[in-house]
Amino acid sequence: MEKKLKHLDFIQIIITRMAVNSFLLKGWTITLIAGVFALSAKDSDHRYILIAYFPVIIFWFLDGYYLYEERLFRSVYDHVRKLDEKDIDFSMKTSSFKEKKGNNLLSCMFSTTHIAFYLSLLLIIIVVMYYF
């Protein structure tokens, strides 16, 4: 049982790292957008607000990628927890789980939480552009 627990621990560390990366990306997105807003207000050049779209779109993609990888490793975790102790080989390969429903990049990018977060940011940018 010790090998199985150690393997599950390795996988859980990767899942945690993906979740932390996703959280950090959301923080950086808000920080960059706030910085672009401050820059556009300070210099009175409202075209800077157009730049705010780029970090939202790029970080939305990256955040979706991290969620995609997290889901793949959750599938690996689920697979490993069902294995017998003698079958544990400490494999971290995710390729066999890419066909599982919900384990694709588009479904991750357009998950409920990502839609709510990133579309609200895009709406805020549109409102700020309209205001200026």
N, C-alpha and C positions, 0 to 999 in steps of 0.2 A: 504493500500500500504506500510505502514511502516514495517509490519512484513515481507513482501516479500523482501524489500530492505535490511533489517537486515540479513535475511537468505542468500541472495545473497552475502552480504558483508562477512559473515562467510566463505562461500565457496571460495570466491575470495582470502581471506587471506590464505587458505590452498593451493590453486593453486600457489600463489606467493611464499609460503614457499618451495613448491616442485621445482619450477623453480630456486630459490636461491640455494637449495641443489645441484641441477644438475650443476649449474655454479661452485660452490665450489668444487665439485668432479673433474671437469675438471682441475681446478687449482691445486688441490692436485696431480692429476695424473702427470701433467707436472713437478711439483716440485719434486716428488719422482723419476721420471725417470732421471731428471737432477742430483739429488743426487746420484743415482746409477751409472750414467756415471762418475761423479766426483770421486766416490769411486773406480771404476774400473781403472780409469786413474792414480789415486794417488798411489794405491798399486800395480799397474802393474799386477794385476790378472784379466784377461779378462773374467773369468768365472762369475764375478759379473754382467756382462751385462745380463746374462741369467735371473737374478733375476728381471730385468726390465719388463719382460713379465707378471709377477704376478700382479703388481698393475694395469697394463693396462687391463687385463682380469677381475679382480675383480671390478675395478671401472667402467668398461664398463657394467657389469651386474648391479651394483648398480645404475648407471645413467639410464639404461634402466628401472629399477624398479621405479625410481622417475618419469620418463616420463610416465610410465604405470599408476601410481597413479594420476598424473596430468591429464591425459586423462580421467580417471574415474571421477574425480571431475569436469572436464569440462562438461562431460555428465550430472552429477548431476545438475550443474549450468544451463545447457540448459533446463533440465526438470523443474527445479524450476521456471525459468523465464516465462514458459508457464502456470504455475498453477494459479488458482484463489486465491485471498487473503484468503478466508475461508479454503482452502486446505493446507495452509502452516503449517507444523508440525515440522520444524527445523530438519528434518532427514538428516543425513550425510551418510547414507548407500549407498555403491557403488555396492553392490552385484548384483543388477538387471541390471547393465550396463556392466557387464563383457562380455556378449555375443555380444555386439555391435561390428561391424566391426572396426578393428584397435585397439581395446581395449584388446590386449593381450601382454604379456611380450616379446615374440619373435619379433612381429612387431615393438615394441618400441625399442628393442635392435638393430634392423637392419633398423631403420629409416635412412633417407638420411643424416641427420646431424651427427648421431652417427657413421655411416659407414665412413663418410668423416673424422671425428675427430680421432676415435680410429684406423682405418686401417692406416691412415697416421702415427700415433705414432708407430704402429707395423712395418711399412716400415722403419721408421727412426731407430728403434732398429736393424732391419736386416742390414741396411746399415752400422751402427756403428759397428756391430759385424763383418761384412765383412771387414771393414776398419782395425780393429785391427787384 
